[in-house]
């Protein structure tokens, strides 16, 4: 493609556009005002013929910038998909004729709306460049797996089966983790009746025999730098030897620690015959299929009580506030250790809610009932012991009375605490160039924002998203297994297999310079004008993904592979030196500046609407589809994330005579829905300071409003625009019309 | 239809719900060629019919928008709707799959302008709203339907309505002569993601779903709660259209029951807890929810949602499997009878409306699978080496919530890629 910019503007007359609007007037504007080189109208632009017309201009007329003025960018996306050119979409269907009444009265303002969207589309595309892959792209596809337990081993085996090399770094002297300490596992295959062999020995043997998998035992990761496709990790052994290797992606399968309940008095832990589920596994292994003996005096256990949710599911001091998910099935399995060996042993499971989901879970529960395991709904009052065995005093929820039973052995289901490393929100960060290894850290990232993956709730490194569970806030680093959320073995296997896919995907896409989720495939990346940068660090601080470090001279260092292309850095930059090829302060700024602003006495205000392209913009589209009307004075511009909103857009708009600005982002805070995590929050924060700007212009604060809008706000989003129109009617037109 | 190029390096994904879309996208975003089949006219599956997700109470259409953007942007992924697998032959790495494509009677010229819908008159039960509302004989399945293309109901073919639709279309998009097609695809691996359907509530006879107007299912209740659903977001009693304020939720309706579904459907407890928040959302202090349960299965980290709901004084919990429901003829109120097992108290409780938390059953009955796979007693696909390169994703493999279905789908994408990479002889 030649560097010379040649712009084509294509205006569709279909879907009633031709009947409702004077498209030839729009064409004239595109040509004379916006200076498009070629302007064409078409009765049915998305038809094969219409698309061929555009393609012909690309092939034979050298058109490389295309403004399509037709339906929403969300419609006919595949039809208007041309390779190697910059494309903008002016939305005159969902955004104009469908949100405006078809009346003579409304015609003039509706036409003006469409004319502005034509200008905006052409000026936007003229400010765009076609993104080329980042020069940073590199070719590592091997995967670093931190943690050699069930999750880590599964990830390695599954990645290797797809042909990828892996390195497992395990801090202990052996693979297998907690799973290797178990006598048997919960069954993973129909008929889900009996405990099964753990399968861990076979997995270890498979790993040892696999030339694709390298295992580093007694080792930790002491330094991780780089980005997807070019991570560099220091792997250090206990004895102090360190080697540095390069990786394409990372899986963090750092597992969990058993919850310590020794300080919860009522559980009686500390008495010899009150033990944890993990400790029972050790007794069962020792018994090796024979009778299990109690620790205090070696007596064969004739009576065992399992206490579910021991130190869990409560806000009381020392308790885990969550359910660990696996413990009900684990206790059933462990009760079977006794029953399968000797059906006469009494096994009681004291539970609050028995949680055995799915087909396998419920079958296994029924099998426990068939084997005469007793299930009692109750809550422990006190577990006590005078040496051997223990007494369990509990409130029987069915009989509604306090009951005491004596047992040879009491087993506590204590739950899982994630090994998620250091909490970067609490630990101060190292100064640039002053990296120090942390023994508590799992990854020892050299990232400016901290050494580990950010934690979500209760210390889990979970993704926040229901529909995108693998997305951490560190691109190319995927967490798997119980570090992510509490889970049983079978789920950890599934989870680790999925994480292996995500790691492979991240490494492959990094090689091609493509973004990871959710803008998967996006080739654009942020660049900055060094000479303009004031080293204020806002971009490094505000990036939701920790993508930006600082170089030796304290300038921002963009690690493109880590970037998700949300533009939050661009919005943060007070001196506007950050931009993407196809999305920049200018691509939006040009749209804002080039609409027609009628003078004050026309009583035609202009309202700038910046709408998140994933939620608010679709809501406005669907408003059009549903025939919900909104003010003809609105000019809506979709943004990648409200976090990319630079204050200059609002200031420029107000300076050039807009009467109001409405900003629509996603829900922020604890239950955030922002797909870029912090983007909407950052935008709201920045806009909370906009009053100063308004004051300096002597404008009323009501002229700028920032909202959280959901994709389902099909009536509310238009209403918010109309509210602004009413506000303007009330407080009057802007004095800044020239 | 243009010929579909596929080879033994292609992955076929059967089912376009959240699991199938995820599996297809994850594989395609690894650079693999993927064909995604969906039986209905649009992608999205059951989650697109949900008002909110638990535990965040966010809207599923938000994730759907992202996924649809990914679909539109990915040249490796081809979507075939109204398509069903009829037969599969071959082995891992080399399958031949017969696919039947039903006529939509609308071609790719469709701009979704909506003129055909305005022109036709006949109305049908709206599948998207589980029959609670009506749709026209020419329709867009829902506002976010992808492909964004209308459908002509086969029932109007040959009627005057069909001609009206055709006349109304200025773009030559309506083709009333469109015929059912059969195509054959060569693929290397198959991801089976046909999901679930709600258990037929009428079969739980003591609960009177087929006799008592004010006994509805959880999936119907979900549509009612949606402001763009059939009742405009109002929780209305089917008997008299009055707003229901005192609402009972019956857990394990058809699940954990040897007479119905043996398994626990996993999602229903969280779904009812979520739906109890709708009662508060719509009615504030006046709304009352009562949950009849065996065990509340708010598993793992999301147990905090259960604890939060328990703090609401207007939501109460009764540990009981409801024995039966009778209708109070005068008020139309369903009256629930049973024993509260915590203390063994008998109850006979009237409510305005009863919501049955119906279980998930696999969409494809065990005897109707067109492909030879190991299926367990509950009808879910078991992971087995005997399944060759057919991998279950999401609720084809077990009763799963969305989060776990997505994990499962992502894992299945890797399993399929392993086969494809072996077939291609590539080494990472």
Interface residues (C-beta under 8 A of the other chain):
Chain A: X14 X15 X16 X44 X46 X47 X71 X75 X76 X77 X78 X141 X142 X158 X159 X161 X162 X163 X164 X165 X188 X189 X190 X191 X313 X315 X321 X322 X323 X324 X325 X351 X353 X354 X355 X356 X357 X358 X359 X360 X361 X362 X363 X366 X377 X397 X398 X399 X400 X457 X458 X460 X462 X464 X465 X466 X467 X468 X469 X470 X485 X486 X487 X491 X494 X495 X497 X498 X500 X501 X502 X504 X505 X508 X509 X517 X518 X520 X521 X614 X615 X618 X622 X625 X626 X666 X667 X671 X673 X675 X710 X711 X712 X714 X715
Chain B: X18 X22 X25 X26 X29 X30 X31 X47 X53 X56 X57 X58 X59 X60 X61 X62 X63 X65 X66 X67 X69 X70 X72 X73 X74 X109 X111 X112 X113 X114 X143 X144 X148 X170 X171 X226 X227 X228 X256 X262 X263 X264 X266 X295 X296 X297 X298 X299 X300 X301 X302 X303 X304 X307 X319 X341 X342 X343 X344 X374 X376 X377 X378 X380 X382 X383 X384 X398 X399 X400 X402 X403 X404 X406 X407 X408 X409 X410 X411 X413 X414 X415 X417 X418 X421 X426 X427 X428
